[in-house]
Amino acid sequence: MLQLAVIRQDPEFVKERLGVRNFTDTDLVDKIIKLDDQRKKLQLESDTTQSKINSTSKEIGQLMAKGQKQEAEGKKQEVADLKSSLGPIAEQLAAVEEELNATLIRLPNLPAAAVPWGKTPADNVTIREGGIKPNLPKTAQPHWDLAKKYNLIDFELGNKVTGSGFPVYINKGARLQRAMIQYFLDYNTAAGYTEYQPPIMVNEASARGTGQLPDKEGQMYYVGEDNLYLIPTAEVPVTNIYRDEILKETQLPIKMTAYTPCFRREAGSYGKDVRGLNRLHQFDKVEIVQLVHPSTSYEVLEDMVAHVEKLLLSLELPYRILRLCGGDMGFTSAMTYDFEVYSAAQEKWLEVSSVSNFEAFQTNRMKARFKDGGGKTQLVHSLNGSSLALPRIVACLLENHQAEDHIALPKALHSYFGADRI
């Protein structure tokens, strides 16, 4: 959530930055300022009335001590009248505050200065590419056929047990999943990230804290009886560990990593882009999250991008890094880099990771703060990235490393998988 002070300081700047992400409902900025003016006026009226109540009550005590009961009774009536007027003021104030917060939460984050203008993925900027695209023979198969050939994944069985988008990993397919999860976690912890195993369901406050509510409510699976949400990413429970906490400056940066299954309804998805592992309702992912000092968050963002890039290099996959344009960024992000891996058999790029700086947008919602050296309380900045999401990595490993009678595995996975090939 944007800080109210930022909006009030320069509303035209806020509108200009919202324009970068093609957010058209900029009248909300003016509405927020108007509501805040009403809130301040009502708060002043409430405080003034309460102050009069306090001072008059003190007078009553003094009059009673002097034996001036008649005057004291008159003051008691004044207090009663003041208290009677305080109730409607409090009701108005609560209503205005509720509307103000409901309006504030509808504004997305402001794009950073380096975020390019644009409306669609076609406007994203390629930062760099790495790895080597393989030259596959014409007989090369897509991963869904390879998975069937080597008995690694059964999509039809998943459809029987649950439904479309819930594959069943079998034998060496299951082992490959487990090997990659362990490798990713070990890679992250070696870089100083502390491993967590968080819940895979969160309450409404946690979903709201990281910005899934109200923006992505329709994309999450909801357990109505208990008012809980299945997580779309480990970012949600891990970042919320520090909700409503005040840290010491010396505790920063906080680096966390976690493996979880992830659940997404993917409403509206259809066609060839959802075939096989391209888009699932349940998938495994290893996440990295950092909470950092505001002055270092963009340096940390570049470090996290380099961290994910080295991981992809170790998997011997061709990749590219994109800086997302304003129109393609997520609701909560101030800047996002996407990683895409080339799927040789499908002849297309598949997104496998996003690394984002949210600045204080999430932490303002969560009230995740720190005290600086001068004793001042500030909001920390939050960042997160996929390190990595497994389905499309598996798809590209199978497709890009296929031979006539086996699938070669990158050296980094040999000890984890227990073999150099499938």
C-alpha positions in Angstrom: 0.0 0.0 0.0 1.3 3.4 -0.9 2.2 5.6 2.0 -0.3 8.5 2.5 2.6 10.9 3.1 4.0 10.1 -0.4 0.7 10.8 -2.1 0.2 14.1 -0.2 3.7 15.3 -0.9 3.4 15.2 -4.7 0.1 14.0 -6.0 1.0 14.9 -9.6 4.1 12.8 -9.5 2.1 9.9 -8.1 -0.3 10.2 -11.1 2.6 10.4 -13.5 4.1 7.2 -12.1 0.8 5.4 -12.1 0.5 6.3 -15.8 3.7 4.4 -16.5 1.9 1.2 -15.5 -1.2 2.3 -17.5 -3.3 2.7 -14.4 -6.1 5.0 -15.6 -8.2 5.5 -12.4 -5.9 8.3 -11.2 -8.9 10.2 -9.8 -8.4 7.9 -6.8 -5.4 10.1 -5.8 -7.6 13.2 -5.5 -10.2 11.2 -3.7 -7.6 9.9 -1.2 -6.4 13.5 -0.5 -10.0 14.7 0.0 -10.8 11.8 2.3 -7.7 12.5 4.3 -8.6 16.1 4.7 -12.0 15.0 6.0 -10.3 12.6 8.4 -8.0 15.3 9.7 -10.9 17.7 10.2 -13.0 15.1 12.1 -9.9 14.0 14.1 -9.3 17.6 15.2 -13.0 18.0 16.1 -12.8 14.7 18.1 -9.6 15.7 19.9 -10.9 19.2 20.7 -14.2 17.8 22.0 -12.3 15.3 24.1 -10.0 18.0 25.4 -13.0 20.0 26.5 -14.5 17.0 28.2 -11.3 16.5 30.1 -10.9 20.1 31.2 -14.5 20.5 32.2 -14.4 17.3 34.2 -11.4 18.7 36.0 -13.4 21.9 36.8 -16.2 19.8 38.2 -13.8 18.2 40.7 -12.5 21.6 41.7 -16.0 23.1 42.1 -17.1 20.1 44.2 -14.1 20.6 46.4 -15.1 24.2 47.0 -18.7 23.2 47.8 -20.1 24.9 44.6 -22.5 22.0 43.8 -24.9 24.0 41.6 -22.1 25.2 39.3 -20.7 21.7 39.3 -24.1 20.3 38.1 -24.1 22.8 35.3 -20.6 21.6 34.2 -21.8 18.0 34.4 -24.5 18.9 31.9 -21.9 20.4 29.6 -19.8 17.2 29.8 -22.9 15.1 29.0 -23.7 17.3 26.0 -20.0 17.1 24.8 -20.0 13.3 25.2 -23.3 13.1 23.3 -21.7 15.0 20.4 -18.6 12.9 20.5 -20.4 9.7 19.4 -21.5 10.9 16.0 -18.1 12.4 15.4 -16.4 9.1 16.2 -18.9 7.3 13.8 -18.1 9.7 11.0 -14.4 9.4 11.6 -14.5 5.6 11.5 -16.5 5.7 8.3 -14.1 8.1 6.6 -11.1 6.1 7.8 -12.6 2.9 6.4 -13.3 4.5 3.1 -9.8 6.0 3.0 -8.1 2.7 3.6 -10.4 0.9 1.1 -9.4 3.5 -1.5 -5.7 3.5 -0.7 -5.5 -0.3 -1.1 -6.8 0.0 -4.7 -3.7 1.9 -5.8 -0.9 -0.2 -7.2 2.8 0.4 -6.4 4.6 3.2 -8.1 7.1 2.0 -10.8 10.7 2.9 -10.2 12.4 5.5 -12.5 14.1 2.8 -14.5 10.9 0.9 -15.4 10.2 1.4 -19.1 6.9 2.6 -20.4 4.7 0.0 -22.1 1.4 -1.9 -22.0 2.2 -5.5 -22.9 5.0 -8.1 -22.7 6.1 -7.0 -26.2 7.3 -3.7 -24.5 9.6 -5.5 -22.0 13.3 -4.8 -22.4 15.8 -7.6 -22.8 18.7 -6.9 -20.5 20.9 -9.9 -21.5 20.9 -13.5 -22.7 23.0 -16.4 -21.6 23.6 -20.1 -22.3 23.5 -21.8 -25.6 20.3 -22.9 -27.5 20.6 -26.5 -28.6 20.2 -27.6 -32.2 17.7 -30.4 -31.8 16.8 -32.9 -34.6 13.5 -32.7 -36.3 12.5 -35.8 -34.4 12.8 -33.9 -31.1 9.7 -34.2 -28.8 8.0 -31.7 -26.4 8.3 -32.5 -22.7 4.8 -34.0 -22.4 5.8 -36.7 -24.9 9.2 -37.2 -23.3 7.5 -37.5 -19.9 5.3 -40.3 -21.3 8.2 -42.0 -23.1 10.3 -42.2 -19.9 7.4 -42.7 -17.5 8.2 -39.5 -15.6 4.8 -37.6 -15.4 1.3 -38.8 -15.8 -1.0 -35.9 -16.8 -4.1 -38.1 -17.3 -3.7 -39.7 -13.8 -3.6 -36.2 -12.3 -6.7 -35.3 -14.2 -8.4 -38.5 -12.8 -7.4 -37.9 -9.2 -8.0 -34.1 -9.1 -8.4 -32.4 -12.4 -6.5 -30.7 -15.2 -3.3 -28.9 -14.0 -2.5 -31.3 -11.2 0.1 -33.8 -12.7 1.4 -36.9 -11.0 5.2 -37.3 -11.0 6.3 -40.9 -11.1 9.5 -42.8 -10.4 12.5 -40.8 -11.8 10.2 -37.8 -12.5 9.4 -37.7 -8.8 13.1 -38.1 -8.0 14.1 -35.3 -10.3 11.6 -33.0 -8.5 13.1 -33.9 -5.1 16.7 -33.5 -6.4 16.0 -30.1 -7.8 14.3 -28.8 -4.7 17.2 -29.9 -2.5 19.7 -28.4 -4.9 17.9 -25.1 -5.1 17.7 -24.9 -1.3 21.3 -25.8 -0.8 22.3 -23.2 -3.4 20.3 -20.6 -1.5 21.5 -21.4 2.0 25.1 -21.4 0.8 24.5 -17.8 -0.2 23.4 -16.9 3.3 19.6 -17.4 3.1 18.0 -19.1 6.1 15.7 -21.9 5.2 12.1 -22.0 6.4 9.3 -24.5 6.1 6.2 -22.3 6.3 2.5 -23.2 6.3 0.9 -23.6 2.8 -2.3 -21.9 4.0 -2.5 -18.3 5.2 -5.1 -16.1 6.9 -6.6 -13.0 5.3 -4.2 -10.6 7.1 -1.2 -12.4 5.5 -2.7 -12.4 2.0 -3.5 -8.8 2.3 -0.1 -8.0 3.7 1.8 -9.1 0.6 -0.8 -7.7 -1.8 -2.6 -10.8 -2.9 -5.8 -9.3 -1.5 -7.7 -7.7 -2.9 -5.8 -7.7 -6.2 -5.6 -11.5 -6.9 -8.5 -12.8 -4.8 -9.9 -14.6 -7.8 -6.6 -16.4 -8.5 -6.3 -18.0 -5.1 -7.9 -21.2 -3.8 -10.1 -20.3 -0.8 -11.0 -22.6 2.2 -14.3 -20.9 3.1 -15.2 -22.7 6.3 -11.9 -21.6 7.9 -11.3 -18.4 6.0 -7.9 -19.5 4.8 -6.1 -19.3 1.5 -3.9 -21.8 -0.2 -0.6 -19.9 -1.0 0.2 -18.9 -4.6 3.9 -18.6 -3.6 6.1 -19.0 -0.5 6.6 -15.2 -0.6 3.3 -14.8 1.2 3.9 -16.8 4.5 7.7 -16.1 4.5 7.4 -12.3 4.2 4.6 -12.2 6.8 6.9 -13.7 9.4 7.9 -10.1 10.1 4.4 -8.5 9.9 3.8 -6.1 12.9 7.5 -6.4 13.9 10.0 -3.7 14.7 13.5 -4.8 13.9 16.9 -3.5 14.9 18.9 -1.9 12.0 21.7 -4.4 12.8 19.3 -7.3 11.9 19.2 -6.2 8.3 19.3 -7.6 5.8 17.1 -10.6 6.6 17.5 -13.4 3.9 15.0 -16.2 3.8 14.4 -19.1 1.5 11.6 -21.8 1.4 10.3 -24.6 -0.6 6.5 -25.0 -0.9 3.9 -26.3 -3.2 2.1 -23.4 -4.8 -1.6 -23.2 -5.8 -3.1 -21.0 -8.5 -6.5 -21.1 -10.1 -5.1 -19.6 -13.3 -8.6 -18.6 -14.2 -9.0 -17.7 -17.9 -5.9 -19.7 -19.1 -6.5 -22.0 -22.1 -4.9 -23.3 -25.3 -1.4 -24.5 -26.1 0.2 -22.3 -23.5 -1.3 -24.5 -20.7 -0.3 -27.8 -22.2 1.9 -30.2 -20.2 3.9 -28.3 -17.5 3.5 -24.9 -19.1 0.8 -23.8 -16.7 -0.4 -25.7 -13.6 -2.8 -25.3 -10.7 -0.3 -26.9 -8.3 3.5 -26.8 -8.7 6.7 -26.8 -6.6 8.8 -23.7 -6.2 11.8 -22.5 -4.1 11.6 -18.9 -3.1 14.0 -16.3 -1.8 12.9 -13.3 0.2 14.9 -10.4 1.6 13.9 -7.6 4.0 16.5 -4.8 3.7 17.4 -1.2 4.6 15.6 1.2 2.1 19.0 2.7 1.0 20.2 -0.7 -0.3 17.1 -2.3 -1.9 18.1 -1.7 -5.5 21.6 -3.0 -4.9 20.1 -6.0 -3.3 17.7 -6.4 -6.3 20.7 -6.7 -8.7 22.4 -9.1 -6.3 19.3 -11.3 -6.3 19.1 -11.2 -10.1 22.8 -12.3 -10.3 22.0 -15.1 -7.8 19.2 -16.5 -9.9 21.3 -16.1 -13.1 24.1 -18.2 -11.7 21.6 -20.9 -10.8 20.3 -21.0 -14.3 23.8 -21.2 -15.7 24.5 -24.2 -13.5 21.5 -25.9 -15.0 23.0 -25.4 -18.5 19.9 -23.8 -19.9 19.6 -20.9 -22.4 18.0 -18.0 -20.8 17.2 -14.3 -21.1 16.6 -11.6 -18.5 13.8 -9.0 -19.1 13.1 -5.8 -17.3 9.3 -5.6 -17.3 7.5 -2.5 -18.6 5.0 -0.7 -16.4 2.0 -2.4 -18.0 3.3 -5.9 -17.4 4.4 -5.5 -13.8 2.5 -7.0 -10.9 0.3 -4.8 -8.7 2.8 -4.7 -5.8 6.1 -4.3 -7.6 8.2 -1.2 -8.1 10.6 -3.0 -10.4 10.6 -6.6 -11.8 13.1 -8.7 -13.7 11.7 -11.8 -15.4 13.9 -14.8 -16.3 12.8 -16.9 -19.3 14.3 -20.2 -20.5 14.2 -21.3 -24.1 12.2 -24.4 -24.7 13.9 -25.8 -27.8 11.2 -28.4 -28.7 8.4 -25.9 -28.3 10.5 -23.1 -29.9 9.4 -20.6 -27.3 10.5 -18.7 -24.2 9.0 -19.8 -20.9 9.1 -17.7 -17.8 10.7 -19.5 -14.9 11.4 -16.7 -12.3 10.5 -13.2 -11.4 12.7 -11.1 -9.1 11.1 -8.0 -7.7 11.6 -5.0 -5.4 8.4 -3.9 -3.7 10.1 -1.1 -1.8 7.8 -0.2 1.1 4.6 -1.2 -0.6 4.2 -4.6 1.2 5.8 -3.6 4.4 3.5 -0.6 4.8 0.6 -3.0 4.7 2.3 -5.4 7.1 3.8 -2.7 9.4 7.2 -4.4 9.1 9.6 -1.7 10.4 13.1 -1.1 11.9 14.6 1.5 14.2 17.6 3.3 12.7 20.6 4.5 14.6 18.8 7.7 15.6 15.9 5.8 17.1 13.5 6.7 14.2 11.1 4.0 13.1 11.1 3.3 9.3 9.6 0.8 7.0 11.9 -1.9 5.6 12.0 -2.7 1.9 10.9 -6.2 0.8 12.2 -8.2 -2.2 11.5 -11.7 -3.5 12.4 -14.0 -6.3 11.8 -17.5 -7.6 14.9 -19.6 -7.2 13.4 -21.5 -8.9 9.9 -22.6 -10.1 10.2 -26.2 -11.1 7.6 -27.1 -13.8 9.0 -25.1 -16.7 12.6 -25.8 -15.7 11.8 -29.5 -15.9 10.1 -29.0 -19.2 13.2 -27.2 -20.6 15.6 -29.7 -19.1 13.7 -32.6 -20.7 13.4 -30.9 -24.1 16.8 -29.2 -24.4 18.9 -32.1 -23.2 17.1 -34.9 -25.0 19.0 -37.5 -27.1 17.6 -40.5 -29.0 17.6 -42.9 -26.0 18.1 -40.7 -22.9 17.9 -37.3 -21.3 21.2 -35.9 -20.1 21.2 -34.0 -16.8 23.4 -31.0 -15.9 26.4 -31.8 -13.8 25.0 -29.8 -10.9 22.2 -32.3 -10.4 24.2 -35.5 -10.8 24.9 -36.1 -7.1 21.4 -35.0 -6.1 19.6 -37.2 -8.7 22.1 -40.1 -8.3 22.8 -40.4 -12.0 23.9 -38.3 -15.0 21.0 -39.1 -17.2 17.4 -40.5 -17.4 
